[in-house]
Amino acid sequence: MDTIKELREETGLSFAQIKKALDEAGGDKEKARAVLSEFSAVQAEKKSDRELGSGIVDAYIHASGGIGVLLELGCETDFVAKNEEFKSLAHDISMHICAMSPTSINNEDGLGEETALMKQSFIKDPTITVEQRIQAAVQKFGENTKVIKFTRYSIK
């Protein structure tokens, strides 16, 4: 039960989903995390065709004042867009963009996956990619969620 509570606090997923993942993983917490991650990817894929009708624009300015980011993060409904966890996700992604300097969302510019935002290791949890973090949000909120566009400004 403690493991379920711990995973619930980490992921925000339902007790049923976490219990199912733990059962599949034979009670191993790390394996359950992997199962939940795979499940998030499947859920995100299922919802990826849904129309994005809402979202937010987040701004992040580094403490030095020399770097700033504008990010548009889309979702399906205003209800999710106004959710504090959704806003926090957008801000975390903006901070990631500030720190890691991606040049595209999914390597549209052909410069390689290391400069593609979705393929980069997430700055707040390097064990996952930005794409996996968004997939977890899709599973949690139950809505398609995507980075629509971003712009990173830098003095240098």
N, C-alpha and C positions, 0 to 999 in steps of 0.2 A: 504494500500500500504506500510506503514511503517513496518507493521508486516511481510509482504512478504520480504521486503528488509533485515530486521533483521534476519529472518530465512535463507535467501539466504547467508548472510555473515557467519552465524554459520555453515551451512551445506555444502555450495557450490553446492547445488542441483539446478536444473532448476526452473525458475519461475512457469512453468506449474505444476511440481510435488508439489511445495509448495502450489500453489493455490488450487490444487486438495485436498491436505491434510487439508488445512484450511476450504475448503468447507465441507469436511467430518466431521470436528471437530466443525462445526458451528461457525467458527471464533475464537475459543479458541486456543491461541498459545501453551499452554502446551499440550492440546489434539492433536494438529497438530504435535507436536514433537513426541508424541507416535505413531501416524499414520505413520509418516515418518520412525520411527524406525522399525515398523512392515513391512513396504514396503521394507526397506533395507534388512531385514531378508529373505523375499521372493525372492528378487533379488539375494542375495548371494546364496541361495539354488539352484536357476535356473542355476547359473553359476559355481557351485561347481564341476561339472564334466569336465569342460574345462581344457585342458592341460596347465600346467605352463611351459612356454618356456623361461622365463627371470626372473629377480629379482635383488636384491642387497644384499650385505653383509654389515651390519652396525656394528661398534664397539663403545662401550661406556665405558669410564673409569671414575669412580667416582673421584671427586676432591681430596679425601683422597689418591688415588692411590692404595687402598687396595682391590678394587672390580672392575672387568671388565666383559663386556658381549660381545659376538659375536653372531649376529643374522642373519639368512638367511630368507629374506622375498621374497616370490615368486609372480610373476604376469605372465600374458600371453605374453606381448610384451615389447620390449626394449623401445618403446615410453613411456609407463607408468613408467618403471623402472627408466628412466632418469628425470621424473617429480619431481620438487622440493617438492611438497606436499607428494608424495610417499616416497621420501627420509626422509622427516620430520616424517612421520608416522613410518617408520622403526626406526628412532632414538628415538622417543617417546616410542615405545615398548621396545627398548633396555634399556632405562632409567627405565621403569616400571619393567623389569626383575631384574635390579640391585637393585631396592628398595624393591621389594616384594618377591624375592627369589622363584619363582615357580620351581617345580621339573620336570614338564612335560608340554606338550602342552594341551592335553585333558584327563589327568588322566590315561595315559598309564601305569604308574608305580603303580597304585592302592592305592596311598597314600591319596586320597580324593580330592574333587573338590576345597577345599581351597588352595591346592598347584598346581592346574592346571591353567596354564597361561590364557587360554581362558575364564575361569569362574571367574577370579579375577576382582574386581572393578578396572577400569582403573585409574591409579594414577593421571592423569591430569583432569579427570572428573569422580568422584566416583559414579555418577548417572547411569553410563553405565559400562558394562563389556568390557574387551579387545575384546571379540568376537563381541560385538555390534559395537565397534569402527571400526573393520575390515569390518564388514558388511556395515557400512556407506561408507567406502572407496570403496568397491565393487560397490555400487550404484553410487558413484561419478565418479569413473574411468571407469566403465562399463566393468571391467575385474575381473576374478577370482583372488583373493589375499589370500595367506595363509602363516602362519609361517611354514617354512619347518623344521628348527631346531634352537636351541640356546644352548649356553654354558655359564654358569656363573662361573667366577673364583673369589675366595675370599682367602685372606691371612689367615683369621680365619675360 
